[in-house]
């Protein structure tokens, strides 16, 4: 009987100690609960931040698609302008060749006129009537040569204008190509900056996710420790109730069965 009483007092002392440990455990549970709430809030905050990052990524992808579409459109316009410039150049070359043919025909006519004048001068020794006729022929030939010289000068002017137009076309094409290259370079620079910013944000989010995972693991460890301690306390309560029952006393603790789903 005395031994049972001593054992009961020992168990009660253990229970008092366990009570203090329980109070400490409850405080830890409250602390863990606050930590868990903070973790949940951080997780929700991180989720919103991740959604913002995804939105920024989608926005960057749309910008890239827009830039690619713009580049494709500029490329098509450039090709169209290139074909137009090639057609213009071909027309200029064709006109230049026609002008050269005209000039060649003029020079040929000039030679024919000079030959006619030479023949007329050789026949100068003929009689007066023939001389008079030759003078008239020489006058007509000189007038014809004058007209040929005028046509030749006009043809040279046309050729010069065509050359000038050709140079102006090449200069305009070069300027447009330079402007297009500058636009593409600026867009690529903007895309590079956006990609760097997104990369930094993603790295920061990954670091925060690792930290949150570490905190969650700590919370799980605390919960497991508290669960094991609760099991030990329940076992001690059962032991006290058994000792009290052996002494014919009422149970001191009510053991509630956990309801499992």
C-alpha positions as CSV (number, residue, x, y, z in Angstrom):
1,X,0.0,0.0,0.0
2,X,2.8,2.4,0.9
3,X,4.6,1.4,-2.2
4,X,1.6,2.1,-4.3
5,X,1.2,5.5,-2.6
6,X,4.8,6.4,-3.3
7,X,4.5,5.3,-6.9
8,X,1.3,7.4,-7.2
9,X,3.2,10.4,-5.7
10,X,6.1,9.8,-8.0
11,X,3.7,9.7,-11.0
12,X,2.0,12.8,-9.7
13,X,5.3,14.6,-9.5
14,X,6.0,13.4,-13.0
15,X,2.7,14.8,-14.0
16,X,3.4,18.1,-12.4
17,X,6.6,18.2,-14.3
18,X,4.8,17.1,-17.4
19,X,2.3,19.8,-16.8
20,X,5.0,22.4,-16.9
21,X,6.4,20.8,-20.0
22,X,2.8,20.9,-21.4
23,X,2.5,24.6,-20.7
24,X,5.8,25.1,-22.4
25,X,4.7,22.9,-25.3
26,X,1.4,24.8,-25.5
27,X,3.5,28.0,-25.7
28,X,5.6,26.4,-28.4
29,X,2.4,25.3,-30.2
30,X,1.1,28.9,-30.1
31,X,4.4,30.1,-31.4
32,X,4.4,27.4,-34.1
33,X,0.9,28.4,-35.0
34,X,1.9,32.0,-35.4
35,X,4.9,30.9,-37.5
36,X,2.6,28.7,-39.6
37,X,0.2,31.6,-40.1
38,X,3.2,33.8,-41.1
39,X,4.4,31.1,-43.4
40,X,0.9,30.8,-45.0
41,X,0.8,34.6,-45.4
42,X,4.2,34.5,-47.0
43,X,3.2,31.7,-49.2
44,X,0.1,33.7,-50.3
45,X,2.3,36.7,-50.8
46,X,4.8,34.6,-52.8
47,X,1.9,33.2,-54.9
48,X,0.8,36.7,-55.8
49,X,4.4,37.7,-56.6
50,X,4.8,34.6,-58.7
51,X,1.6,35.5,-60.6
52,X,3.0,39.0,-61.1
53,X,6.3,37.4,-62.4
54,X,4.2,35.2,-64.8
55,X,2.3,38.2,-65.9
56,X,5.6,40.0,-66.6
57,X,6.9,37.0,-68.5
58,X,3.7,36.9,-70.6
59,X,4.0,40.6,-71.2
60,X,7.7,40.1,-72.3
61,X,6.6,37.3,-74.6
62,X,4.0,39.5,-76.2
63,X,6.6,42.2,-76.6
64,X,9.0,39.7,-78.2
65,X,6.1,38.5,-80.5
66,X,5.3,42.1,-81.4
67,X,9.0,42.9,-82.1
68,X,9.2,39.8,-84.3
69,X,6.1,40.7,-86.1
70,X,7.4,44.3,-86.6
71,X,10.7,42.9,-87.8
72,X,8.9,40.6,-90.2
73,X,6.8,43.6,-91.5
74,X,9.9,45.8,-91.8
75,X,11.7,43.0,-93.6
76,X,8.8,42.6,-96.0
77,X,8.7,46.3,-96.6
78,X,12.4,46.3,-97.1
79,X,12.1,43.5,-99.6
80,X,9.3,45.4,-101.3
81,X,11.4,48.6,-101.4
82,X,14.4,46.6,-102.6
83,X,12.4,45.1,-105.5
84,X,11.0,48.6,-106.3
85,X,14.5,50.0,-106.2
86,X,15.8,47.2,-108.4
87,X,12.9,47.9,-110.9
88,X,13.7,51.6,-110.8
89,X,17.4,50.9,-111.4
90,X,16.5,48.5,-114.2
91,X,14.3,51.2,-115.8
92,X,17.1,53.7,-115.4
93,X,19.6,51.3,-117.0
94,X,17.1,50.6,-119.8
95,X,16.6,54.4,-120.4
96,X,20.4,54.9,-120.3
97,X,20.9,52.2,-122.9
98,X,18.3,53.8,-125.1
99,X,19.9,57.2,-124.6
100,X,23.3,55.7,-125.5
101,X,21.7,54.1,-128.6
102,X,20.3,57.5,-129.5
103,X,23.7,59.2,-129.0
104,X,25.3,56.5,-131.1
105,X,22.7,57.1,-133.9
106,X,23.3,60.8,-133.6
107,X,27.1,60.3,-133.9
108,X,26.5,58.0,-136.9
109,X,24.3,60.6,-138.5
110,X,26.9,63.3,-137.7
111,X,29.5,61.2,-139.5
112,X,27.2,60.7,-142.4
113,X,26.6,64.5,-142.5
114,X,30.3,65.2,-142.4
115,X,30.9,62.7,-145.2
116,X,28.2,64.4,-147.1
117,X,29.9,67.8,-146.6
118,X,33.2,66.2,-147.6
119,X,31.7,64.9,-150.8
120,X,30.1,68.2,-151.5
121,X,33.4,70.0,-151.0
122,X,35.1,67.5,-153.4
123,X,32.5,68.3,-156.1
124,X,33.1,72.0,-155.6
125,X,35.2,72.0,-158.8
126,X,32.1,71.3,-160.8
127,X,30.3,73.9,-162.8
128,X,28.6,76.9,-161.3
129,X,25.2,75.2,-161.3
130,X,26.6,72.2,-159.6
131,X,28.5,74.4,-157.2
132,X,25.3,76.3,-156.4
133,X,23.5,73.0,-155.8
134,X,26.4,71.8,-153.6
135,X,26.3,75.0,-151.6
136,X,22.6,74.4,-151.0
137,X,23.3,70.8,-150.0
138,X,26.1,72.0,-147.6
139,X,23.7,74.4,-146.0
140,X,21.1,71.7,-145.5
141,X,23.8,69.4,-144.1
142,X,25.0,72.0,-141.7
143,X,21.5,72.7,-140.5
144,X,21.0,68.9,-140.1
145,X,24.3,68.7,-138.1
146,X,23.1,71.6,-135.9
147,X,19.9,69.7,-135.1
148,X,21.8,66.6,-134.4
149,X,24.1,68.4,-132.0
150,X,21.1,69.8,-130.2
151,X,19.5,66.3,-129.9
152,X,22.8,65.0,-128.7
153,X,23.0,67.6,-125.9
154,X,19.4,66.8,-124.9
155,X,20.3,63.1,-124.7
156,X,23.3,63.9,-122.6
157,X,21.1,65.9,-120.2
158,X,18.6,63.0,-119.9
159,X,21.5,60.6,-119.2
160,X,22.8,62.9,-116.5
161,X,19.4,63.2,-114.9
162,X,19.0,59.4,-114.9
163,X,22.4,59.0,-113.2
164,X,21.4,61.6,-110.6
165,X,18.1,59.8,-110.0
166,X,20.0,56.5,-109.6
167,X,22.4,57.9,-107.0
168,X,19.4,59.5,-105.1
169,X,17.6,56.2,-105.0
170,X,20.7,54.3,-103.7
171,X,21.1,57.0,-101.0
172,X,17.5,56.8,-99.9
173,X,17.7,53.0,-99.7
174,X,20.9,53.2,-97.6
175,X,19.2,55.8,-95.2
176,X,16.2,53.6,-94.8
177,X,18.3,50.5,-94.1
178,X,20.3,52.5,-91.4
179,X,17.1,53.7,-89.7
180,X,15.7,50.1,-89.7
181,X,18.9,48.7,-88.2
182,X,18.9,51.4,-85.5
183,X,15.2,50.5,-84.6
184,X,16.0,46.8,-84.4
185,X,19.1,47.4,-82.3
186,X,17.0,49.6,-79.9
187,X,14.3,47.0,-79.6
188,X,16.9,44.2,-79.0
189,X,18.4,46.4,-76.2
190,X,15.0,46.9,-74.5
191,X,14.3,43.1,-74.7
192,X,17.8,42.4,-73.2
193,X,17.0,44.7,-70.3
194,X,13.6,43.2,-69.7
195,X,15.1,39.7,-69.8
196,X,17.7,40.6,-67.2
197,X,15.1,42.1,-64.9
198,X,12.9,39.0,-65.2
199,X,15.9,36.8,-64.5
200,X,16.8,38.7,-61.3
201,X,13.1,38.5,-60.2
202,X,13.0,34.8,-60.8
203,X,16.2,34.2,-58.9
204,X,14.8,36.2,-55.9
205,X,11.6,34.2,-56.0
206,X,13.5,30.9,-56.1
207,X,15.5,32.0,-53.0
208,X,12.3,33.0,-51.2
209,X,10.7,29.7,-52.1
210,X,13.7,27.8,-50.7
211,X,13.5,29.8,-47.5
212,X,9.8,29.2,-47.2
213,X,10.4,25.4,-47.7
214,X,13.0,25.4,-45.0
215,X,10.6,27.2,-42.6
216,X,7.8,24.7,-43.4
217,X,10.1,21.8,-42.7
218,X,10.9,23.4,-39.3
219,X,7.2,23.7,-38.5
220,X,6.6,20.1,-39.5
221,X,9.4,19.0,-37.1
222,X,7.9,21.1,-34.3
223,X,4.5,19.6,-34.9
224,X,5.9,16.1,-34.9
225,X,7.7,16.8,-31.6
226,X,4.6,18.1,-30.0
227,X,2.6,15.2,-31.2
228,X,5.1,12.7,-29.7
229,X,5.0,14.7,-26.4
230,X,1.2,14.6,-26.4
231,X,1.3,10.8,-26.8
232,X,3.7,10.5,-23.9
233,X,1.5,12.7,-21.7
234,X,-1.5,10.6,-22.5
235,X,0.4,7.4,-21.6
236,X,1.4,8.9,-18.3
237,X,-2.2,9.9,-17.6
238,X,-3.3,6.3,-18.4
239,X,-0.6,5.0,-16.0
240,X,-1.8,7.3,-13.2
241,X,-5.4,6.2,-13.7
242,X,-4.3,2.5,-13.5
243,X,-2.4,3.1,-10.2
244,X,-5.3,5.0,-8.8
245,X,-7.7,2.2,-9.9
246,X,-5.5,-0.3,-8.1
247,X,-5.8,1.7,-4.9
248,X,-9.6,1.8,-5.3
249,X,-9.6,5.5,-6.2
250,X,-11.4,7.3,-9.1
251,X,-9.6,8.2,-12.3
252,X,-7.9,11.6,-12.1
253,X,-7.7,12.1,-15.8
254,X,-10.3,11.7,-18.6
255,X,-8.7,10.2,-21.6
256,X,-10.4,11.4,-24.8
257,X,-10.2,9.1,-27.8
258,X,-9.1,10.8,-31.0
259,X,-11.6,10.5,-33.8
260,X,-9.9,9.4,-37.0
261,X,-11.5,9.8,-40.4
